[in-house]
Amino acid sequence: MISRWDRISELPEEILVCILSFLTPKEAARTSVLSRKWRYLWTFFIGHFLFNQNEWQMNWSQLATRINHIMKLHRGMSLEGFTVDFGKVDSVEDIDHWIEFAAKKRVKKLQLIFGSTRIGNPGRCFMTIQLRANLNFESLKVLWLVKVNLREGAALNHMLSSTPNLEELCLRDLDGLSGELLVPTSCIKLKVLHVLTCDPLNKLEIFATSIEEFRLIGFEVDIKIKELHQLILPIFQLKELTLDLWTWLDVKQFSLPELDFLRLAIVASEGDEMISWMYLLEAAPVLHTLEIYFCWESGFIQRLATFDMHRMQPNRCIKVVKMVQFVGLTSVDFEIAKTVIKYLESLGKLIIVPYSEAEGPEMPILTAEMKKQMEDNIAQLREKEFLPSTVELVIERGF
């Protein structure tokens, strides 16, 4: 007999299943002890199957076994999403049937995230997967593959050709690519594209025309931005762009009329010319925010090659500049800071995030002399001859 206080159990089962689907799989399964009516309701769960380290509090082998058990019990026709996000992977599991399960349940979100999510983390951990050609992913809107190895690299290109509803694609630390990644015109709804430290990737062709946010981060020499003939991309509609600059960049052919946010990761080598990217600013007439991240993993340098700035026109649109991992080397990042201040006439805020070794285990250590130089050069930025009174200087710390 149902208690007069238990009105929720009197609802139709279809509604109860919908209510359960707002919970996590673990929470939904716990309702099976409430009564005979609730015992199997959770197996018709239609929400997001989310399996992460924080909630499940078990090792990787135990979690994989639990996922397999829950998949076996699931009776629902569809799922909103299927996500496995686990950092401490210490054994290889066969997870191809997870992907087949996600396709069968017509998921809208599929995320397989293994190991640390830090880009280029030395403890790269890969799970091998097979993207079978007969799988149906027409409902898929979000796809994340992080630290996985593709058994057949070309299969990813085939998969993308059959995902017309895909809106977000994130590939990070992906191994086993065939050397070429093709994002076809059939991805007509794709808005967000991140391709981060994938290997091997020698050619990237993007024909999807609706992308608004694009991030491209190379890993050592896998992707060289200077080889623009190997980067085919309709970029007129981009609103946010991230580029990893490992070498000299010829950007004069770029046109970015809608770009609002530009993030540049700069990896400088001794004697390199690393300011030519300033031409990107001329190609982005409505750019509001510029973020520059200095990558020092290969060590500090003392000087950049000179760059002729006389042909550049002053920029009157950028309002905010953020410089991250700022060391204050007189002829390197400090020189870049002075150049930016000089050419950005409408600059309203300059944010400096000083260098920190805590950013990564392989970061070089500042000497006491370098620390003093960093503090001295940051102090110089506060002086009127360097920074106009209309510009607010913000020093952020806390890496």
Salt bridges, closest charged atoms under 4 A:
GLU10 OE2 - ARG7 NH1 3.41
GLU80 OE1 - LYS108 NZ 3.95
ASP96 OD2 - ARG151 NH1 2.84
GLU100 OE2 - ARG132 NE 2.78
ASP173 OD1 - ARG124 NH1 2.91
ASP173 OD2 - LYS147 NZ 2.40
ASP175 OD1 - ARG124 NH2 3.49
GLU205 OE2 - LYS203 NZ 3.76
GLU212 OE2 - LYS191 NZ 3.80
GLU213 OE2 - HIS194 NE2 2.70
GLU240 OE2 - ARG263 NH1 3.91
GLU291 OE2 - ARG263 NE 3.51
ASP308 OD1 - HIS310 ND1 2.60
GLU335 OE1 - LYS338 NZ 3.54
GLU345 OE1 - ARG316 NE 3.02
GLU375 OE2 - ARG397 NH2 3.50
ASP376 OD2 - LYS372 NZ 2.86
GLU396 OE1 - LYS322 NZ 3.55
